Every structure is written in structure tokens, then in C-alpha cells.
Amino acid sequence: MAPRDQRNESWGGMATGWAITGTMIGGMAAWGGLGYLLDRLLGTQHVFVTAGFVLGAAGATYIVWLRYGRGEGDGS
């Protein structure tokens, strides 16, 4: 392997980390934002925004697990 290929490969983990971070923040921001809008429409205080953050974090965790967490057919 050429030195340039090895250097680029070492940054692959960094890209994966940023992709996971972006997915987590994006999920929480999107669902939290929808919860905020529902709170404003219904006149409640921090009920739906909290549920939105939790739902967004759970959904983003599931997406990250689907994309990066499953094994490559290791039998487990």
C-alpha cells in the first residue's frame, strides 16, 4: 500500500465518526423542532419538545445501528 493510500485510509474512521455525529444531531434537531412547533401550537410547555428529542435520539440511534452497527455476517 502506498503511503498516500494509508494516510487516506486512516481518516476513514474520522469520516464515520462525523457521519454518526451528524445523524444523531440531525435526528434530535428535526424531531425536537417538530415537538417545539407542536408545543407552540397547542400552548403546552416543553412536553412535545422533550418527547421529540427522545424520539429523535432513539430513531437516530436505530439508523446508526442499521448503517454501521450490524456485523458483516459473523454469525452472531
mmCIF file of the N, C-alpha and C atoms, coordinates in Angstrom:
data_MODEL
# 
_entry.id   MODEL 
# 
loop_
_atom_site.group_PDB 
_atom_site.id 
_atom_site.type_symbol 
_atom_site.label_atom_id 
_atom_site.label_alt_id 
_atom_site.label_comp_id 
_atom_site.label_asym_id 
_atom_site.label_entity_id 
_atom_site.label_seq_id 
_atom_site.pdbx_PDB_ins_code 
_atom_site.Cartn_x 
_atom_site.Cartn_y 
_atom_site.Cartn_z 
_atom_site.occupancy 
_atom_site.B_iso_or_equiv 
_atom_site.pdbx_formal_charge 
_atom_site.auth_seq_id 
_atom_site.auth_comp_id 
_atom_site.auth_asym_id 
_atom_site.auth_atom_id 
_atom_site.pdbx_PDB_model_num 
ATOM 1   N N  . MET A 1 1  ? 0.850   -1.167  0.000  1.00 0.00 ? 1  MET A N  1 
ATOM 2   C CA . MET A 1 1  ? 0.000   0.000   0.000  1.00 0.00 ? 1  MET A CA 1 
ATOM 3   C C  . MET A 1 1  ? 0.899   1.234   0.000  1.00 0.00 ? 1  MET A C  1 
ATOM 4   N N  . ALA A 1 2  ? 0.588   2.171   -0.840 1.00 0.00 ? 2  ALA A N  1 
ATOM 5   C CA . ALA A 1 2  ? 1.363   3.405   -0.933 1.00 0.00 ? 2  ALA A CA 1 
ATOM 6   C C  . ALA A 1 2  ? 1.121   4.273   0.301  1.00 0.00 ? 2  ALA A C  1 
ATOM 7   N N  . PRO A 1 3  ? 2.091   5.109   0.678  1.00 0.00 ? 3  PRO A N  1 
ATOM 8   C CA . PRO A 1 3  ? 1.902   5.963   1.864  1.00 0.00 ? 3  PRO A CA 1 
ATOM 9   C C  . PRO A 1 3  ? 0.669   6.864   1.758  1.00 0.00 ? 3  PRO A C  1 
ATOM 10  N N  . ARG A 1 4  ? 0.378   7.336   0.544  1.00 0.00 ? 4  ARG A N  1 
ATOM 11  C CA . ARG A 1 4  ? -0.789  8.209   0.379  1.00 0.00 ? 4  ARG A CA 1 
ATOM 12  C C  . ARG A 1 4  ? -2.077  7.443   0.661  1.00 0.00 ? 4  ARG A C  1 
ATOM 13  N N  . ASP A 1 5  ? -2.200  6.210   0.189  1.00 0.00 ? 5  ASP A N  1 
ATOM 14  C CA . ASP A 1 5  ? -3.382  5.390   0.431  1.00 0.00 ? 5  ASP A CA 1 
ATOM 15  C C  . ASP A 1 5  ? -3.549  5.100   1.921  1.00 0.00 ? 5  ASP A C  1 
ATOM 16  N N  . GLN A 1 6  ? -2.451  4.840   2.591  1.00 0.00 ? 6  GLN A N  1 
ATOM 17  C CA . GLN A 1 6  ? -2.509  4.546   4.015  1.00 0.00 ? 6  GLN A CA 1 
ATOM 18  C C  . GLN A 1 6  ? -2.965  5.786   4.801  1.00 0.00 ? 6  GLN A C  1 
ATOM 19  N N  . ARG A 1 7  ? -2.502  6.952   4.426  1.00 0.00 ? 7  ARG A N  1 
ATOM 20  C CA . ARG A 1 7  ? -2.909  8.179   5.109  1.00 0.00 ? 7  ARG A CA 1 
ATOM 21  C C  . ARG A 1 7  ? -4.397  8.437   4.901  1.00 0.00 ? 7  ARG A C  1 
ATOM 22  N N  . ASN A 1 8  ? -4.895  8.254   3.693  1.00 0.00 ? 8  ASN A N  1 
ATOM 23  C CA . ASN A 1 8  ? -6.312  8.465   3.421  1.00 0.00 ? 8  ASN A CA 1 
ATOM 24  C C  . ASN A 1 8  ? -7.176  7.449   4.155  1.00 0.00 ? 8  ASN A C  1 
ATOM 25  N N  . GLU A 1 9  ? -6.691  6.227   4.290  1.00 0.00 ? 9  GLU A N  1 
ATOM 26  C CA . GLU A 1 9  ? -7.442  5.199   4.976  1.00 0.00 ? 9  GLU A CA 1 
ATOM 27  C C  . GLU A 1 9  ? -7.545  5.497   6.475  1.00 0.00 ? 9  GLU A C  1 
ATOM 28  N N  . SER A 1 10 ? -6.534  6.109   7.027  1.00 0.00 ? 10 SER A N  1 
ATOM 29  C CA . SER A 1 10 ? -6.563  6.415   8.457  1.00 0.00 ? 10 SER A CA 1 
ATOM 30  C C  . SER A 1 10 ? -7.619  7.469   8.784  1.00 0.00 ? 10 SER A C  1 
ATOM 31  N N  . TRP A 1 11 ? -7.998  8.292   7.831  1.00 0.00 ? 11 TRP A N  1 
ATOM 32  C CA . TRP A 1 11 ? -9.031  9.298   8.052  1.00 0.00 ? 11 TRP A CA 1 
ATOM 33  C C  . TRP A 1 11 ? -10.430 8.738   7.836  1.00 0.00 ? 11 TRP A C  1 
ATOM 34  N N  . GLY A 1 12 ? -10.558 7.498   7.389  1.00 0.00 ? 12 GLY A N  1 
ATOM 35  C CA . GLY A 1 12 ? -11.871 6.887   7.168  1.00 0.00 ? 12 GLY A CA 1 
ATOM 36  C C  . GLY A 1 12 ? -12.679 6.783   8.451  1.00 0.00 ? 12 GLY A C  1 
ATOM 37  N N  . GLY A 1 13 ? -12.008 6.490   9.549  1.00 0.00 ? 13 GLY A N  1 
ATOM 38  C CA . GLY A 1 13 ? -12.695 6.418   10.834 1.00 0.00 ? 13 GLY A CA 1 
ATOM 39  C C  . GLY A 1 13 ? -13.215 7.776   11.271 1.00 0.00 ? 13 GLY A C  1 
ATOM 40  N N  . MET A 1 14 ? -12.469 8.821   10.948 1.00 0.00 ? 14 MET A N  1 
ATOM 41  C CA . MET A 1 14 ? -12.906 10.179  11.287 1.00 0.00 ? 14 MET A CA 1 
ATOM 42  C C  . MET A 1 14 ? -14.181 10.525  10.524 1.00 0.00 ? 14 MET A C  1 
ATOM 43  N N  . ALA A 1 15 ? -14.252 10.155  9.256  1.00 0.00 ? 15 ALA A N  1 
ATOM 44  C CA . ALA A 1 15 ? -15.449 10.424  8.455  1.00 0.00 ? 15 ALA A CA 1 
ATOM 45  C C  . ALA A 1 15 ? -16.650 9.666   9.010  1.00 0.00 ? 15 ALA A C  1 
ATOM 46  N N  . THR A 1 16 ? -16.441 8.434   9.437  1.00 0.00 ? 16 THR A N  1 
ATOM 47  C CA . THR A 1 16 ? -17.527 7.655   10.017 1.00 0.00 ? 16 THR A CA 1 
ATOM 48  C C  . THR A 1 16 ? -18.012 8.293   11.312 1.00 0.00 ? 16 THR A C  1 
ATOM 49  N N  . GLY A 1 17 ? -17.093 8.757   12.120 1.00 0.00 ? 17 GLY A N  1 
ATOM 50  C CA . GLY A 1 17 ? -17.464 9.419   13.364 1.00 0.00 ? 17 GLY A CA 1 
ATOM 51  C C  . GLY A 1 17 ? -18.275 10.674  13.139 1.00 0.00 ? 17 GLY A C  1 
ATOM 52  N N  . TRP A 1 18 ? -17.870 11.466  12.154 1.00 0.00 ? 18 TRP A N  1 
ATOM 53  C CA . TRP A 1 18 ? -18.627 12.689  11.851 1.00 0.00 ? 18 TRP A CA 1 
ATOM 54  C C  . TRP A 1 18 ? -19.994 12.363  11.260 1.00 0.00 ? 18 TRP A C  1 
ATOM 55  N N  . ALA A 1 19 ? -20.082 11.302  10.472 1.00 0.00 ? 19 ALA A N  1 
ATOM 56  C CA . ALA A 1 19 ? -21.370 10.902  9.917  1.00 0.00 ? 19 ALA A CA 1 
ATOM 57  C C  . ALA A 1 19 ? -22.327 10.469  11.025 1.00 0.00 ? 19 ALA A C  1 
ATOM 58  N N  . ILE A 1 20 ? -21.822 9.723   11.990 1.00 0.00 ? 20 ILE A N  1 
ATOM 59  C CA . ILE A 1 20 ? -22.650 9.297   13.120 1.00 0.00 ? 20 ILE A CA 1 
ATOM 60  C C  . ILE A 1 20 ? -23.080 10.504  13.948 1.00 0.00 ? 20 ILE A C  1 
ATOM 61  N N  . THR A 1 21 ? -22.139 11.413  14.206 1.00 0.00 ? 21 THR A N  1 
ATOM 62  C CA . THR A 1 21 ? -22.461 12.614  14.973 1.00 0.00 ? 21 THR A CA 1 
ATOM 63  C C  . THR A 1 21 ? -23.524 13.451  14.268 1.00 0.00 ? 21 THR A C  1 
ATOM 64  N N  . GLY A 1 22 ? -23.382 13.623  12.972 1.00 0.00 ? 22 GLY A N  1 
ATOM 65  C CA . GLY A 1 22 ? -24.361 14.384  12.213 1.00 0.00 ? 22 GLY A CA 1 
ATOM 66  C C  . GLY A 1 22 ? -25.732 13.733  12.203 1.00 0.00 ? 22 GLY A C  1 
ATOM 67  N N  . THR A 1 23 ? -25.760 12.419  12.119 1.00 0.00 ? 23 THR A N  1 
ATOM 68  C CA . THR A 1 23 ? -27.036 11.699  12.143 1.00 0.00 ? 23 THR A CA 1 
ATOM 69  C C  . THR A 1 23 ? -27.726 11.877  13.484 1.00 0.00 ? 23 THR A C  1 
ATOM 70  N N  . MET A 1 24 ? -26.965 11.770  14.568 1.00 0.00 ? 24 MET A N  1 
ATOM 71  C CA . MET A 1 24 ? -27.542 11.920  15.901 1.00 0.00 ? 24 MET A CA 1 
ATOM 72  C C  . MET A 1 24 ? -28.071 13.342  16.130 1.00 0.00 ? 24 MET A C  1 
ATOM 73  N N  . ILE A 1 25 ? -27.262 14.338  15.788 1.00 0.00 ? 25 ILE A N  1 
ATOM 74  C CA . ILE A 1 25 ? -27.686 15.724  15.986 1.00 0.00 ? 25 ILE A CA 1 
ATOM 75  C C  . ILE A 1 25 ? -28.859 16.067  15.070 1.00 0.00 ? 25 ILE A C  1 
ATOM 76  N N  . GLY A 1 26 ? -28.800 15.596  13.838 1.00 0.00 ? 26 GLY A N  1 
ATOM 77  C CA . GLY A 1 26 ? -29.887 15.864  12.896 1.00 0.00 ? 26 GLY A CA 1 
ATOM 78  C C  . GLY A 1 26 ? -31.203 15.248  13.325 1.00 0.00 ? 26 GLY A C  1 
ATOM 79  N N  . GLY A 1 27 ? -31.167 14.032  13.810 1.00 0.00 ? 27 GLY A N  1 
ATOM 80  C CA . GLY A 1 27 ? -32.392 13.382  14.277 1.00 0.00 ? 27 GLY A CA 1 
ATOM 81  C C  . GLY A 1 27 ? -33.005 14.105  15.458 1.00 0.00 ? 27 GLY A C  1 
ATOM 82  N N  . MET A 1 28 ? -32.151 14.474  16.423 1.00 0.00 ? 28 MET A N  1 
ATOM 83  C CA . MET A 1 28 ? -32.658 15.189  17.596 1.00 0.00 ? 28 MET A CA 1 
ATOM 84  C C  . MET A 1 28 ? -33.164 16.580  17.231 1.00 0.00 ? 28 MET A C  1 
ATOM 85  N N  . ALA A 1 29 ? -32.475 17.252  16.312 1.00 0.00 ? 29 ALA A N  1 
ATOM 86  C CA . ALA A 1 29 ? -32.896 18.600  15.916 1.00 0.00 ? 29 ALA A CA 1 
ATOM 87  C C  . ALA A 1 29 ? -34.218 18.565  15.136 1.00 0.00 ? 29 ALA A C  1 
ATOM 88  N N  . ALA A 1 30 ? -34.346 17.607  14.234 1.00 0.00 ? 30 ALA A N  1 
ATOM 89  C CA . ALA A 1 30 ? -35.566 17.527  13.426 1.00 0.00 ? 30 ALA A CA 1 
ATOM 90  C C  . ALA A 1 30 ? -36.783 17.198  14.292 1.00 0.00 ? 30 ALA A C  1 
ATOM 91  N N  . TRP A 1 31 ? -36.690 16.149  15.090 1.00 0.00 ? 31 TRP A N  1 
ATOM 92  C CA . TRP A 1 31 ? -37.835 15.756  15.911 1.00 0.00 ? 31 TRP A CA 1 
ATOM 93  C C  . TRP A 1 31 ? -38.059 16.720  17.070 1.00 0.00 ? 31 TRP A C  1 
ATOM 94  N N  . GLY A 1 32 ? -36.981 17.286  17.608 1.00 0.00 ? 32 GLY A N  1 
ATOM 95  C CA . GLY A 1 32 ? -37.136 18.308  18.635 1.00 0.00 ? 32 GLY A CA 1 
ATOM 96  C C  . GLY A 1 32 ? -37.798 19.550  18.083 1.00 0.00 ? 32 GLY A C  1 
ATOM 97  N N  . GLY A 1 33 ? -37.451 19.915  16.850 1.00 0.00 ? 33 GLY A N  1 
ATOM 98  C CA . GLY A 1 33 ? -38.085 21.064  16.207 1.00 0.00 ? 33 GLY A CA 1 
ATOM 99  C C  . GLY A 1 33 ? -39.570 20.838  15.965 1.00 0.00 ? 33 GLY A C  1 
ATOM 100 N N  . LEU A 1 34 ? -39.929 19.637  15.546 1.00 0.00 ? 34 LEU A N  1 
ATOM 101 C CA . LEU A 1 34 ? -41.350 19.325  15.380 1.00 0.00 ? 34 LEU A CA 1 
ATOM 102 C C  . LEU A 1 34 ? -42.080 19.380  16.721 1.00 0.00 ? 34 LEU A C  1 
ATOM 103 N N  . GLY A 1 35 ? -41.423 18.890  17.761 1.00 0.00 ? 35 GLY A N  1 
ATOM 104 C CA . GLY A 1 35 ? -42.016 18.968  19.094 1.00 0.00 ? 35 GLY A CA 1 
ATOM 105 C C  . GLY A 1 35 ? -42.183 20.400  19.551 1.00 0.00 ? 35 GLY A C  1 
ATOM 106 N N  . TYR A 1 36 ? -41.201 21.240  19.244 1.00 0.00 ? 36 TYR A N  1 
ATOM 107 C CA . TYR A 1 36 ? -41.295 22.664  19.593 1.00 0.00 ? 36 TYR A CA 1 
ATOM 108 C C  . TYR A 1 36 ? -42.494 23.313  18.898 1.00 0.00 ? 36 TYR A C  1 
ATOM 109 N N  . LEU A 1 37 ? -42.661 23.000  17.619 1.00 0.00 ? 37 LEU A N  1 
ATOM 110 C CA . LEU A 1 37 ? -43.800 23.558  16.883 1.00 0.00 ? 37 LEU A CA 1 
ATOM 111 C C  . LEU A 1 37 ? -45.126 23.083  17.471 1.00 0.00 ? 37 LEU A C  1 
ATOM 112 N N  . LEU A 1 38 ? -45.203 21.815  17.853 1.00 0.00 ? 38 LEU A N  1 
ATOM 113 C CA . LEU A 1 38 ? -46.425 21.311  18.479 1.00 0.00 ? 38 LEU A CA 1 
ATOM 114 C C  . LEU A 1 38 ? -46.681 22.009  19.816 1.00 0.00 ? 38 LEU A C  1 
ATOM 115 N N  . ASP A 1 39 ? -45.618 22.214  20.599 1.00 0.00 ? 39 ASP A N  1 
ATOM 116 C CA . ASP A 1 39 ? -45.777 22.938  21.860 1.00 0.00 ? 39 ASP A CA 1 
ATOM 117 C C  . ASP A 1 39 ? -46.315 24.346  21.628 1.00 0.00 ? 39 ASP A C  1 
ATOM 118 N N  . ARG A 1 40 ? -45.804 25.015  20.612 1.00 0.00 ? 40 ARG A N  1 
ATOM 119 C CA . ARG A 1 40 ? -46.272 26.373  20.309 1.00 0.00 ? 40 ARG A CA 1 
ATOM 120 C C  . ARG A 1 40 ? -47.729 26.362  19.850 1.00 0.00 ? 40 ARG A C  1 
ATOM 121 N N  . LEU A 1 41 ? -48.095 25.397  19.011 1.00 0.00 ? 41 LEU A N  1 
ATOM 122 C CA . LEU A 1 41 ? -49.468 25.318  18.505 1.00 0.00 ? 41 LEU A CA 1 
ATOM 123 C C  . LEU A 1 41 ? -50.475 24.980  19.601 1.00 0.00 ? 41 LEU A C  1 
ATOM 124 N N  . LEU A 1 42 ? -50.108 24.058  20.480 1.00 0.00 ? 42 LEU A N  1 
ATOM 125 C CA . LEU A 1 42 ? -51.038 23.580  21.492 1.00 0.00 ? 42 LEU A CA 1 
ATOM 126 C C  . LEU A 1 42 ? -50.958 24.349  22.806 1.00 0.00 ? 42 LEU A C  1 
ATOM 127 N N  . GLY A 1 43 ? -49.959 25.207  22.947 1.00 0.00 ? 43 GLY A N  1 
ATOM 128 C CA . GLY A 1 43 ? -49.831 26.005  24.154 1.00 0.00 ? 43 GLY A CA 1 
ATOM 129 C C  . GLY A 1 43 ? -49.250 25.270  25.344 1.00 0.00 ? 43 GLY A C  1 
ATOM 130 N N  . THR A 1 44 ? -48.631 24.135  25.112 1.00 0.00 ? 44 THR A N  1 
ATOM 131 C CA . THR A 1 44 ? -48.000 23.393  26.207 1.00 0.00 ? 44 THR A CA 1 
ATOM 132 C C  . THR A 1 44 ? -46.567 23.884  26.379 1.00 0.00 ? 44 THR A C  1 
ATOM 133 N N  . GLN A 1 45 ? -45.962 23.507  27.490 1.00 0.00 ? 45 GLN A N  1 
ATOM 134 C CA . GLN A 1 45 ? -44.597 23.947  27.745 1.00 0.00 ? 45 GLN A CA 1 
ATOM 135 C C  . GLN A 1 45 ? -43.676 22.737  27.875 1.00 0.00 ? 45 GLN A C  1 
ATOM 136 N N  . HIS A 1 46 ? -42.824 22.563  26.919 1.00 0.00 ? 46 HIS A N  1 
ATOM 137 C CA . HIS A 1 46 ? -41.742 21.584  26.928 1.00 0.00 ? 46 HIS A CA 1 
ATOM 138 C C  . HIS A 1 46 ? -42.213 20.130  27.045 1.00 0.00 ? 46 HIS A C  1 
ATOM 139 N N  . VAL A 1 47 ? -43.405 19.843  26.598 1.00 0.00 ? 47 VAL A N  1 
ATOM 140 C CA . VAL A 1 47 ? -43.890 18.464  26.628 1.00 0.00 ? 47 VAL A CA 1 
ATOM 141 C C  . VAL A 1 47 ? -43.478 17.754  25.338 1.00 0.00 ? 47 VAL A C  1 
ATOM 142 N N  . PHE A 1 48 ? -43.862 18.316  24.223 1.00 0.00 ? 48 PHE A N  1 
ATOM 143 C CA . PHE A 1 48 ? -43.598 17.674  22.948 1.00 0.00 ? 48 PHE A CA 1 
ATOM 144 C C  . PHE A 1 48 ? -42.148 17.849  22.497 1.00 0.00 ? 48 PHE A C  1 
ATOM 145 N N  . VAL A 1 49 ? -41.507 18.936  22.908 1.00 0.00 ? 49 VAL A N  1 
ATOM 146 C CA . VAL A 1 49 ? -40.109 19.113  22.533 1.00 0.00 ? 49 VAL A CA 1 
ATOM 147 C C  . VAL A 1 49 ? -39.248 18.060  23.228 1.00 0.00 ? 49 VAL A C  1 
ATOM 148 N N  . THR A 1 50 ? -39.568 17.756  24.471 1.00 0.00 ? 50 THR A N  1 
ATOM 149 C CA . THR A 1 50 ? -38.833 16.712  25.190 1.00 0.00 ? 50 THR A CA 1 
ATOM 150 C C  . THR A 1 50 ? -39.070 15.356  24.544 1.00 0.00 ? 50 THR A C  1 
ATOM 151 N N  . ALA A 1 51 ? -40.333 15.065  24.242 1.00 0.00 ? 51 ALA A N  1 
ATOM 152 C CA . ALA A 1 51 ? -40.649 13.800  23.570 1.00 0.00 ? 51 ALA A CA 1 
ATOM 153 C C  . ALA A 1 51 ? -39.992 13.747  22.198 1.00 0.00 ? 51 ALA A C  1 
ATOM 154 N N  . GLY A 1 52 ? -39.913 14.879  21.511 1.00 0.00 ? 52 GLY A N  1 
ATOM 155 C CA . GLY A 1 52 ? -39.273 14.931  20.199 1.00 0.00 ? 52 GLY A CA 1 
ATOM 156 C C  . GLY A 1 52 ? -37.783 14.647  20.276 1.00 0.00 ? 52 GLY A C  1 
ATOM 157 N N  . PHE A 1 53 ? -37.110 15.207  21.281 1.00 0.00 ? 53 PHE A N  1 
ATOM 158 C CA . PHE A 1 53 ? -35.686 14.926  21.454 1.00 0.00 ? 53 PHE A CA 1 
ATOM 159 C C  . PHE A 1 53 ? -35.437 13.449  21.736 1.00 0.00 ? 53 PHE A C  1 
ATOM 160 N N  . VAL A 1 54 ? -36.263 12.881  22.601 1.00 0.00 ? 54 VAL A N  1 
ATOM 161 C CA . VAL A 1 54 ? -36.095 11.459  22.941 1.00 0.00 ? 54 VAL A CA 1 
ATOM 162 C C  . VAL A 1 54 ? -36.385 10.587  21.722 1.00 0.00 ? 54 VAL A C  1 
ATOM 163 N N  . LEU A 1 55 ? -37.459 10.885  21.017 1.00 0.00 ? 55 LEU A N  1 
ATOM 164 C CA . LEU A 1 55 ? -37.806 10.120  19.817 1.00 0.00 ? 55 LEU A CA 1 
ATOM 165 C C  . LEU A 1 55 ? -36.738 10.284  18.738 1.00 0.00 ? 55 LEU A C  1 
ATOM 166 N N  . GLY A 1 56 ? -36.226 11.496  18.572 1.00 0.00 ? 56 GLY A N  1 
ATOM 167 C CA . GLY A 1 56 ? -35.172 11.734  17.588 1.00 0.00 ? 56 GLY A CA 1 
ATOM 168 C C  . GLY A 1 56 ? -33.889 10.999  17.926 1.00 0.00 ? 56 GLY A C  1 
ATOM 169 N N  . ALA A 1 57 ? -33.524 10.978  19.203 1.00 0.00 ? 57 ALA A N  1 
ATOM 170 C CA . ALA A 1 57 ? -32.314 10.258  19.618 1.00 0.00 ? 57 ALA A CA 1 
ATOM 171 C C  . ALA A 1 57 ? -32.474 8.754   19.411 1.00 0.00 ? 57 ALA A C  1 
ATOM 172 N N  . ALA A 1 58 ? -33.653 8.240   19.744 1.00 0.00 ? 58 ALA A N  1 
ATOM 173 C CA . ALA A 1 58 ? -33.899 6.806   19.560 1.00 0.00 ? 58 ALA A CA 1 
ATOM 174 C C  . ALA A 1 58 ? -33.896 6.437   18.074 1.00 0.00 ? 58 ALA A C  1 
ATOM 175 N N  . GLY A 1 59 ? -34.551 7.242   17.272 1.00 0.00 ? 59 GLY A N  1 
ATOM 176 C CA . GLY A 1 59 ? -34.570 6.966   15.831 1.00 0.00 ? 59 GLY A CA 1 
ATOM 177 C C  . GLY A 1 59 ? -33.200 7.079   15.202 1.00 0.00 ? 59 GLY A C  1 
ATOM 178 N N  . ALA A 1 60 ? -32.434 8.081   15.604 1.00 0.00 ? 60 ALA A N  1 
ATOM 179 C CA . ALA A 1 60 ? -31.089 8.251   15.060 1.00 0.00 ? 60 ALA A CA 1 
ATOM 180 C C  . ALA A 1 60 ? -30.175 7.111   15.494 1.00 0.00 ? 60 ALA A C  1 
ATOM 181 N N  . THR A 1 61 ? -30.337 6.649   16.734 1.00 0.00 ? 61 THR A N  1 
ATOM 182 C CA . THR A 1 61 ? -29.543 5.506   17.206 1.00 0.00 ? 61 THR A CA 1 
ATOM 183 C C  . THR A 1 61 ? -29.852 4.275   16.375 1.00 0.00 ? 61 THR A C  1 
ATOM 184 N N  . TYR A 1 62 ? -31.120 4.068   16.065 1.00 0.00 ? 62 TYR A N  1 
ATOM 185 C CA . TYR A 1 62 ? -31.504 2.930   15.236 1.00 0.00 ? 62 TYR A CA 1 
ATOM 186 C C  . TYR A 1 62 ? -30.915 3.051   13.829 1.00 0.00 ? 62 TYR A C  1 
ATOM 187 N N  . ILE A 1 63 ? -30.943 4.237   13.255 1.00 0.00 ? 63 ILE A N  1 
ATOM 188 C CA . ILE A 1 63 ? -30.374 4.436   11.920 1.00 0.00 ? 63 ILE A CA 1 
ATOM 189 C C  . ILE A 1 63 ? -28.872 4.195   11.932 1.00 0.00 ? 63 ILE A C  1 
ATOM 190 N N  . VAL A 1 64 ? -28.190 4.680   12.967 1.00 0.00 ? 64 VAL A N  1 
ATOM 191 C CA . VAL A 1 64 ? -26.747 4.456   13.081 1.00 0.00 ? 64 VAL A CA 1 
ATOM 192 C C  . VAL A 1 64 ? -26.463 2.972   13.223 1.00 0.00 ? 64 VAL A C  1 
ATOM 193 N N  . TRP A 1 65 ? -27.270 2.278   14.012 1.00 0.00 ? 65 TRP A N  1 
ATOM 194 C CA . TRP A 1 65 ? -27.068 0.834   14.167 1.00 0.00 ? 65 TRP A CA 1 
ATOM 195 C C  . TRP A 1 65 ? -27.286 0.110   12.838 1.00 0.00 ? 65 TRP A C  1 
ATOM 196 N N  . LEU A 1 66 ? -28.306 0.511   12.090 1.00 0.00 ? 66 LEU A N  1 
ATOM 197 C CA . LEU A 1 66 ? -28.546 -0.119  10.790 1.00 0.00 ? 66 LEU A CA 1 
ATOM 198 C C  . LEU A 1 66 ? -27.378 0.114   9.833  1.00 0.00 ? 66 LEU A C  1 
ATOM 199 N N  . ARG A 1 67 ? -26.843 1.327   9.840  1.00 0.00 ? 67 ARG A N  1 
ATOM 200 C CA . ARG A 1 67 ? -25.817 1.692   8.887  1.00 0.00 ? 67 ARG A CA 1 
ATOM 201 C C  . ARG A 1 67 ? -24.427 1.181   9.280  1.00 0.00 ? 67 ARG A C  1 
ATOM 202 N N  . TYR A 1 68 ? -24.082 1.267   10.564 1.00 0.00 ? 68 TYR A N  1 
ATOM 203 C CA . TYR A 1 68 ? -22.711 0.981   10.982 1.00 0.00 ? 68 TYR A CA 1 
ATOM 204 C C  . TYR A 1 68 ? -22.576 -0.145  11.998 1.00 0.00 ? 68 TYR A C  1 
ATOM 205 N N  . GLY A 1 69 ? -23.641 -0.505  12.688 1.00 0.00 ? 69 GLY A N  1 
ATOM 206 C CA . GLY A 1 69 ? -23.509 -1.404  13.822 1.00 0.00 ? 69 GLY A CA 1 
ATOM 207 C C  . GLY A 1 69 ? -23.661 -2.866  13.528 1.00 0.00 ? 69 GLY A C  1 
ATOM 208 N N  . ARG A 1 70 ? -24.316 -3.200  12.455 1.00 0.00 ? 70 ARG A N  1 
ATOM 209 C CA . ARG A 1 70 ? -24.510 -4.614  12.149 1.00 0.00 ? 70 ARG A CA 1 
ATOM 210 C C  . ARG A 1 70 ? -23.217 -5.242  11.689 1.00 0.00 ? 70 ARG A C  1 
ATOM 211 N N  . GLY A 1 71 ? -23.028 -6.479  12.066 1.00 0.00 ? 71 GLY A N  1 
ATOM 212 C CA . GLY A 1 71 ? -21.817 -7.201  11.660 1.00 0.00 ? 71 GLY A CA 1 
ATOM 213 C C  . GLY A 1 71 ? -21.851 -7.558  10.189 1.00 0.00 ? 71 GLY A C  1 
ATOM 214 N N  . GLU A 1 72 ? -20.767 -8.035  9.718  1.00 0.00 ? 72 GLU A N  1 
ATOM 215 C CA . GLU A 1 72 ? -20.624 -8.421  8.314  1.00 0.00 ? 72 GLU A CA 1 
ATOM 216 C C  . GLU A 1 72 ? -20.869 -9.925  8.156  1.00 0.00 ? 72 GLU A C  1 
ATOM 217 N N  . GLY A 1 73 ? -21.937 -10.434 8.746  1.00 0.00 ? 73 GLY A N  1 
ATOM 218 C CA . GLY A 1 73 ? -22.246 -11.849 8.617  1.00 0.00 ? 73 GLY A CA 1 
ATOM 219 C C  . GLY A 1 73 ? -21.341 -12.717 9.451  1.00 0.00 ? 73 GLY A C  1 
ATOM 220 N N  . ASP A 1 74 ? -21.031 -12.284 10.675 1.00 0.00 ? 74 ASP A N  1 
ATOM 221 C CA . ASP A 1 74 ? -20.116 -13.037 11.532 1.00 0.00 ? 74 ASP A CA 1 
ATOM 222 C C  . ASP A 1 74 ? -20.816 -14.150 12.293 1.00 0.00 ? 74 ASP A C  1 
ATOM 223 N N  . GLY A 1 75 ? -22.114 -14.333 12.061 1.00 0.00 ? 75 GLY A N  1 
ATOM 224 C CA . GLY A 1 75 ? -22.834 -15.445 12.680 1.00 0.00 ? 75 GLY A CA 1 
ATOM 225 C C  . GLY A 1 75 ? -23.438 -15.109 14.031 1.00 0.00 ? 75 GLY A C  1 
ATOM 226 N N  . SER A 1 76 ? -23.301 -13.887 14.484 1.00 0.00 ? 76 SER A N  1 
ATOM 227 C CA . SER A 1 76 ? -23.883 -13.542 15.794 1.00 0.00 ? 76 SER A CA 1 
ATOM 228 C C  . SER A 1 76 ? -25.039 -12.604 15.653 1.00 0.00 ? 76 SER A C  1 
# 
